[in-house]
Each structure stands twice: as structure tokens, then as C-alpha cells.
Amino acid sequence: MPSHRDREDQPTVELSVTFTGRETELAYEISDGDGVLHWIPISQTVETHRKGSSGTIVIYEWIAKKKGLI
């Protein structure tokens, strides 16, 4: 997985995910490669790239670790 650094110099990671279509004003739900569902706070997301339900997200490394995504 590529690693990035955002403008605040906090480490980020890019992850391939499936977007479930469930979303609130504060978070969106994704499925990881194992089919496990996770709610990701929009505030912890640097970028999203969607093509249908598939795509990638760039999120802060600490939240990815906390959610067990890396």
C-alpha cells in the first residue's frame, strides 16, 4: 500500500475498499478486502476515489490502525 503525507505532515495510507453506499453527514461505511464493514469518519479522510462501489481512500494512518485496516 502506498504511503502519503498530507499538508499537516500526518502519515496517511491509501486503501482499496468497497463503498457500501451507507453514509451520514459525519462518516461513510466501507468494506475491506475481507468483507468486514467499517465506518470511516469523513474528518479522517484525505481523499476518496470512487468508481461505482469500488475505489480507494486515503485516510490517516492512526485511524487505519485503530480500525484494523493495516
ZAVO-829817 format. One record per atom (N, C-alpha, C): residue number from 1; x, y, z; atom name. Coordinates in steps of 0.05 Angstrom, whole numbers, plus 32768, in hexadecimal, padded with zeros to 4 digits. Atoms other than C-alpha are relative to their C-alpha. Example, Ala and Ser with C-alpha at 12.3 -4.5 7.8 and 13.67 -1.06 7.14 Angstrom:
<pts>
pt num = 1, X = 8012, Y = 7FE8, Z = 8000, atomo = N
pt num = 1, X = 80F6, Y = 7FA6, Z = 809C, atomo = CA
pt num = 1, X = 8012, Y = 8018, Z = 8000, atomo = C
pt num = 2, X = 7FF0, Y = 7FE8, Z = 7FFF, atomo = N
pt num = 2, X = 8111, Y = 7FEB, Z = 808F, atomo = CA
pt num = 2, X = 7FF1, Y = 8016, Z = 800E, atomo = C
</pts>
This chain:
<pts>
pt num = 1, X = 8011, Y = 7FE8, Z = 8000, atomo = N
pt num = 1, X = 8000, Y = 8000, Z = 8000, atomo = CA
pt num = 1, X = 8012, Y = 8019, Z = 8000, atomo = C
pt num = 2, X = 7FF1, Y = 7FE8, Z = 8000, atomo = N
pt num = 2, X = 801B, Y = 8044, Z = 7FEE, atomo = CA
pt num = 2, X = 7FFC, Y = 8010, Z = 801A, atomo = C
pt num = 3, X = 8002, Y = 7FEE, Z = 7FE9, atomo = N
pt num = 3, X = 8029, Y = 8074, Z = 8027, atomo = CA
pt num = 3, X = 8002, Y = 801C, Z = 7FF7, atomo = C
pt num = 4, X = 8001, Y = 7FE4, Z = 8008, atomo = N
pt num = 4, X = 801C, Y = 80BE, Z = 8022, atomo = CA
pt num = 4, X = 8005, Y = 8011, Z = 8019, atomo = C
pt num = 5, X = 7FFF, Y = 7FEC, Z = 7FEA, atomo = N
pt num = 5, X = 8027, Y = 80FC, Z = 804D, atomo = CA
pt num = 5, X = 7FEF, Y = 8017, Z = 7FF6, atomo = C
pt num = 6, X = 8011, Y = 7FEA, Z = 8007, atomo = N
pt num = 6, X = 7FF2, Y = 8132, Z = 804D, atomo = CA
pt num = 6, X = 800D, Y = 801A, Z = 8008, atomo = C
pt num = 7, X = 7FF5, Y = 7FE5, Z = 7FFB, atomo = N
pt num = 7, X = 7FFC, Y = 817D, Z = 8056, atomo = CA
pt num = 7, X = 8006, Y = 8005, Z = 801E, atomo = C
pt num = 8, X = 7FFB, Y = 7FFD, Z = 7FE3, atomo = N
pt num = 8, X = 7FFB, Y = 8175, Z = 80A2, atomo = CA
pt num = 8, X = 8017, Y = 7FED, Z = 8009, atomo = C
pt num = 9, X = 7FEA, Y = 8013, Z = 7FFB, atomo = N
pt num = 9, X = 8034, Y = 8142, Z = 809D, atomo = CA
pt num = 9, X = 7FF8, Y = 7FE9, Z = 8012, atomo = C
pt num = 10, X = 8009, Y = 8018, Z = 7FF1, atomo = N
pt num = 10, X = 800A, Y = 810B, Z = 80BD, atomo = CA
pt num = 10, X = 8001, Y = 7FE9, Z = 7FEC, atomo = C
pt num = 11, X = 7FFF, Y = 8016, Z = 8013, atomo = N
pt num = 11, X = 8017, Y = 80C7, Z = 809E, atomo = CA
pt num = 11, X = 7FE4, Y = 7FF6, Z = 7FF8, atomo = C
pt num = 12, X = 8019, Y = 800A, Z = 800B, atomo = N
pt num = 12, X = 7FDF, Y = 80AC, Z = 8071, atomo = CA
pt num = 12, X = 8006, Y = 7FE7, Z = 7FF1, atomo = C
pt num = 13, X = 7FFE, Y = 8018, Z = 8010, atomo = N
pt num = 13, X = 7FD2, Y = 806B, Z = 804C, atomo = CA
pt num = 13, X = 7FE9, Y = 8000, Z = 7FEC, atomo = C
pt num = 14, X = 8014, Y = 8004, Z = 8014, atomo = N
pt num = 14, X = 7FAC, Y = 805B, Z = 800D, atomo = CA
pt num = 14, X = 7FF7, Y = 7FE3, Z = 8000, atomo = C
pt num = 15, X = 800C, Y = 801B, Z = 7FFD, atomo = N
pt num = 15, X = 7F7D, Y = 801F, Z = 8011, atomo = CA
pt num = 15, X = 7FEC, Y = 7FFB, Z = 7FEA, atomo = C
pt num = 16, X = 8015, Y = 8008, Z = 8012, atomo = N
pt num = 16, X = 7F54, Y = 7FFA, Z = 7FDD, atomo = CA
pt num = 16, X = 7FE9, Y = 7FF6, Z = 8010, atomo = C
pt num = 17, X = 8018, Y = 8007, Z = 7FF0, atomo = N
pt num = 17, X = 7F0D, Y = 7FF4, Z = 7FF7, atomo = CA
pt num = 17, X = 7FE8, Y = 7FFD, Z = 7FEE, atomo = C
pt num = 18, X = 801A, Y = 8000, Z = 800C, atomo = N
pt num = 18, X = 7EC5, Y = 7FE7, Z = 7FE4, atomo = CA
pt num = 18, X = 7FEE, Y = 8013, Z = 8010, atomo = C
pt num = 19, X = 8013, Y = 7FEE, Z = 7FF3, atomo = N
pt num = 19, X = 7E94, Y = 801F, Z = 7FF3, atomo = CA
pt num = 19, X = 7FE5, Y = 7FF3, Z = 8001, atomo = C
pt num = 20, X = 801A, Y = 800D, Z = 7FFC, atomo = N
pt num = 20, X = 7E53, Y = 8004, Z = 8010, atomo = CA
pt num = 20, X = 7FE9, Y = 8011, Z = 7FF7, atomo = C
pt num = 21, X = 8016, Y = 7FEE, Z = 8006, atomo = N
pt num = 21, X = 7E2A, Y = 8041, Z = 7FFF, atomo = CA
pt num = 21, X = 7FF3, Y = 800C, Z = 8019, atomo = C
pt num = 22, X = 800A, Y = 7FF5, Z = 7FE7, atomo = N
pt num = 22, X = 7E1A, Y = 804E, Z = 8048, atomo = CA
pt num = 22, X = 8012, Y = 8017, Z = 8009, atomo = C
pt num = 23, X = 7FF0, Y = 7FE8, Z = 7FF9, atomo = N
pt num = 23, X = 7E2F, Y = 8094, Z = 805D, atomo = CA
pt num = 23, X = 7FEF, Y = 8012, Z = 8011, atomo = C
pt num = 24, X = 800D, Y = 7FEB, Z = 7FF1, atomo = N
pt num = 24, X = 7E1E, Y = 80C9, Z = 8090, atomo = CA
pt num = 24, X = 800F, Y = 801A, Z = 7FFB, atomo = C
pt num = 25, X = 7FF2, Y = 7FE6, Z = 8002, atomo = N
pt num = 25, X = 7E34, Y = 8112, Z = 8096, atomo = CA
pt num = 25, X = 801C, Y = 7FFE, Z = 800A, atomo = C
pt num = 26, X = 7FE6, Y = 8001, Z = 7FF3, atomo = N
pt num = 26, X = 7E6F, Y = 80FB, Z = 80C0, atomo = CA
pt num = 26, X = 8012, Y = 7FE8, Z = 7FF8, atomo = C
pt num = 27, X = 7FF0, Y = 8018, Z = 8006, atomo = N
pt num = 27, X = 7E85, Y = 80B7, Z = 80A5, atomo = CA
pt num = 27, X = 7FF3, Y = 7FF1, Z = 7FE8, atomo = C
pt num = 28, X = 8009, Y = 8012, Z = 8015, atomo = N
pt num = 28, X = 7E7F, Y = 8084, Z = 806D, atomo = CA
pt num = 28, X = 8009, Y = 7FE4, Z = 8007, atomo = C
pt num = 29, X = 7FFA, Y = 801C, Z = 7FFB, atomo = N
pt num = 29, X = 7E7F, Y = 8038, Z = 806F, atomo = CA
pt num = 29, X = 800F, Y = 7FF4, Z = 7FE8, atomo = C
pt num = 30, X = 7FF2, Y = 800F, Z = 8015, atomo = N
pt num = 30, X = 7EB1, Y = 800E, Z = 8049, atomo = CA
pt num = 30, X = 8003, Y = 7FE3, Z = 8008, atomo = C
pt num = 31, X = 7FFA, Y = 801C, Z = 7FFC, atomo = N
pt num = 31, X = 7EC0, Y = 7FC5, Z = 8042, atomo = CA
pt num = 31, X = 801D, Y = 7FFC, Z = 7FF9, atomo = C
pt num = 32, X = 7FE4, Y = 8005, Z = 8006, atomo = N
pt num = 32, X = 7F09, Y = 7FAF, Z = 8046, atomo = CA
pt num = 32, X = 8002, Y = 7FE7, Z = 7FEE, atomo = C
pt num = 33, X = 7FFC, Y = 8017, Z = 8012, atomo = N
pt num = 33, X = 7F27, Y = 7F77, Z = 801C, atomo = CA
pt num = 33, X = 7FF5, Y = 7FE6, Z = 800B, atomo = C
pt num = 34, X = 800A, Y = 8018, Z = 7FF4, atomo = N
pt num = 34, X = 7F0E, Y = 7F43, Z = 804E, atomo = CA
pt num = 34, X = 7FE1, Y = 8001, Z = 8004, atomo = C
pt num = 35, X = 801C, Y = 7FFD, Z = 7FFD, atomo = N
pt num = 35, X = 7EC6, Y = 7F5C, Z = 804B, atomo = CA
pt num = 35, X = 7FF6, Y = 800B, Z = 801B, atomo = C
pt num = 36, X = 8007, Y = 7FF4, Z = 7FE6, atomo = N
pt num = 36, X = 7EC8, Y = 7F7C, Z = 8090, atomo = CA
pt num = 36, X = 7FF8, Y = 801D, Z = 7FFB, atomo = C
pt num = 37, X = 800A, Y = 7FE4, Z = 8003, atomo = N
pt num = 37, X = 7EA0, Y = 7FBD, Z = 8095, atomo = CA
pt num = 37, X = 800C, Y = 8012, Z = 8015, atomo = C
pt num = 38, X = 7FF4, Y = 7FEC, Z = 7FEE, atomo = N
pt num = 38, X = 7EBE, Y = 7FFC, Z = 80B3, atomo = CA
pt num = 38, X = 7FF4, Y = 801B, Z = 7FF9, atomo = C
pt num = 39, X = 8008, Y = 7FE4, Z = 8003, atomo = N
pt num = 39, X = 7EA4, Y = 8042, Z = 80BE, atomo = CA
pt num = 39, X = 8019, Y = 8011, Z = 8001, atomo = C
pt num = 40, X = 7FE8, Y = 7FEF, Z = 8001, atomo = N
pt num = 40, X = 7ED9, Y = 8075, Z = 80AA, atomo = CA
pt num = 40, X = 7FF6, Y = 801D, Z = 8003, atomo = C
pt num = 41, X = 8008, Y = 7FE4, Z = 7FFD, atomo = N
pt num = 41, X = 7ED2, Y = 80BD, Z = 80C4, atomo = CA
pt num = 41, X = 800A, Y = 8011, Z = 7FE8, atomo = C
pt num = 42, X = 7FF9, Y = 7FEF, Z = 8017, atomo = N
pt num = 42, X = 7ED2, Y = 80EF, Z = 808B, atomo = CA
pt num = 42, X = 8017, Y = 8013, Z = 8009, atomo = C
pt num = 43, X = 7FEB, Y = 7FEE, Z = 7FF6, atomo = N
pt num = 43, X = 7EFF, Y = 811C, Z = 80B7, atomo = CA
pt num = 43, X = 801B, Y = 7FF3, Z = 7FFF, atomo = C
pt num = 44, X = 7FE7, Y = 800E, Z = 8000, atomo = N
pt num = 44, X = 7F35, Y = 80E6, Z = 80B4, atomo = CA
pt num = 44, X = 8007, Y = 7FF7, Z = 7FE4, atomo = C
pt num = 45, X = 7FFC, Y = 8007, Z = 801C, atomo = N
pt num = 45, X = 7F32, Y = 80DF, Z = 8068, atomo = CA
pt num = 45, X = 800D, Y = 8017, Z = 7FF1, atomo = C
pt num = 46, X = 7FF2, Y = 7FEC, Z = 8010, atomo = N
pt num = 46, X = 7F63, Y = 8103, Z = 803B, atomo = CA
pt num = 46, X = 7FF5, Y = 8000, Z = 7FE4, atomo = C
pt num = 47, X = 800B, Y = 8003, Z = 801B, atomo = N
pt num = 47, X = 7F49, Y = 80E9, Z = 7FF8, atomo = CA
pt num = 47, X = 7FEF, Y = 7FE7, Z = 7FFD, atomo = C
pt num = 48, X = 800E, Y = 8018, Z = 8008, atomo = N
pt num = 48, X = 7F16, Y = 80BA, Z = 7FDB, atomo = CA
pt num = 48, X = 7FFF, Y = 7FFF, Z = 7FE2, atomo = C
pt num = 49, X = 8002, Y = 8004, Z = 801D, atomo = N
pt num = 49, X = 7F15, Y = 809E, Z = 7F95, atomo = CA
pt num = 49, X = 7FED, Y = 7FE8, Z = 7FFC, atomo = C
pt num = 50, X = 8015, Y = 8015, Z = 8003, atomo = N
pt num = 50, X = 7ED6, Y = 8078, Z = 7F82, atomo = CA
pt num = 50, X = 7FFA, Y = 7FFC, Z = 7FE2, atomo = C
pt num = 51, X = 800A, Y = 8008, Z = 801A, atomo = N
pt num = 51, X = 7EC3, Y = 8053, Z = 7F44, atomo = CA
pt num = 51, X = 7FEB, Y = 7FEB, Z = 8005, atomo = C
pt num = 52, X = 8016, Y = 8011, Z = 7FF7, atomo = N
pt num = 52, X = 7E7F, Y = 8035, Z = 7F53, atomo = CA
pt num = 52, X = 8004, Y = 7FFB, Z = 801D, atomo = C
pt num = 53, X = 7FFC, Y = 8007, Z = 7FE3, atomo = N
pt num = 53, X = 7E86, Y = 8010, Z = 7F95, atomo = CA
pt num = 53, X = 801D, Y = 7FFB, Z = 8007, atomo = C
pt num = 54, X = 7FE3, Y = 8005, Z = 7FFB, atomo = N
pt num = 54, X = 7ED1, Y = 8003, Z = 7F8D, atomo = CA
pt num = 54, X = 800F, Y = 801A, Z = 8001, atomo = C
pt num = 55, X = 7FEF, Y = 7FE9, Z = 8001, atomo = N
pt num = 55, X = 7F08, Y = 8034, Z = 7F9A, atomo = CA
pt num = 55, X = 8016, Y = 7FFF, Z = 8015, atomo = C
pt num = 56, X = 7FEB, Y = 7FFE, Z = 7FEC, atomo = N
pt num = 56, X = 7F3F, Y = 804C, Z = 7FC8, atomo = CA
pt num = 56, X = 7FFA, Y = 8018, Z = 8012, atomo = C
pt num = 57, X = 8002, Y = 7FEA, Z = 7FEE, atomo = N
pt num = 57, X = 7F42, Y = 8078, Z = 8004, atomo = CA
pt num = 57, X = 801C, Y = 8006, Z = 800B, atomo = C
pt num = 58, X = 7FE8, Y = 7FF8, Z = 7FF2, atomo = N
pt num = 58, X = 7F7C, Y = 809F, Z = 8022, atomo = CA
pt num = 58, X = 7FF7, Y = 800B, Z = 801B, atomo = C
pt num = 59, X = 8008, Y = 7FF8, Z = 7FE5, atomo = N
pt num = 59, X = 7F74, Y = 80A3, Z = 806D, atomo = CA
pt num = 59, X = 8019, Y = 8002, Z = 8011, atomo = C
pt num = 60, X = 7FEA, Y = 7FFE, Z = 7FED, atomo = N
pt num = 60, X = 7FA0, Y = 80B4, Z = 80A8, atomo = CA
pt num = 60, X = 8008, Y = 7FE4, Z = 800A, atomo = C
pt num = 61, X = 7FF5, Y = 801A, Z = 7FF8, atomo = N
pt num = 61, X = 7FCC, Y = 8079, Z = 80BC, atomo = CA
pt num = 61, X = 7FF5, Y = 7FF7, Z = 801B, atomo = C
pt num = 62, X = 8009, Y = 8008, Z = 7FE5, atomo = N
pt num = 62, X = 7FB5, Y = 807B, Z = 8105, atomo = CA
pt num = 62, X = 7FE4, Y = 7FF4, Z = 8000, atomo = C
pt num = 63, X = 801B, Y = 800B, Z = 8001, atomo = N
pt num = 63, X = 7F6C, Y = 806F, Z = 80F3, atomo = CA
pt num = 63, X = 8000, Y = 7FE5, Z = 7FF1, atomo = C
pt num = 64, X = 7FFE, Y = 8019, Z = 800E, atomo = N
pt num = 64, X = 7F7F, Y = 8038, Z = 80C2, atomo = CA
pt num = 64, X = 8009, Y = 7FEA, Z = 8013, atomo = C
pt num = 65, X = 7FF6, Y = 8013, Z = 7FEC, atomo = N
pt num = 65, X = 7FA5, Y = 8015, Z = 80FA, atomo = CA
pt num = 65, X = 7FEA, Y = 7FFA, Z = 8015, atomo = C
pt num = 66, X = 8015, Y = 8004, Z = 7FEC, atomo = N
pt num = 66, X = 7F6D, Y = 8020, Z = 812C, atomo = CA
pt num = 66, X = 7FE9, Y = 7FEE, Z = 7FF6, atomo = C
pt num = 67, X = 8015, Y = 800F, Z = 800C, atomo = N
pt num = 67, X = 7F3A, Y = 8002, Z = 80FC, atomo = CA
pt num = 67, X = 8009, Y = 7FE4, Z = 7FF7, atomo = C
pt num = 68, X = 7FF6, Y = 8019, Z = 8008, atomo = N
pt num = 68, X = 7F68, Y = 7FC7, Z = 80ED, atomo = CA
pt num = 68, X = 8003, Y = 7FFD, Z = 7FE1, atomo = C
pt num = 69, X = 7FFE, Y = 8000, Z = 801D, atomo = N
pt num = 69, X = 7F6F, Y = 7FDA, Z = 80A3, atomo = CA
pt num = 69, X = 801D, Y = 7FFC, Z = 7FF7, atomo = C
pt num = 70, X = 7FE4, Y = 8005, Z = 8006, atomo = N
pt num = 70, X = 7FBB, Y = 7FD6, Z = 80A5, atomo = CA
pt num = 70, X = 800E, Y = 7FF2, Z = 8017, atomo = C
</pts>
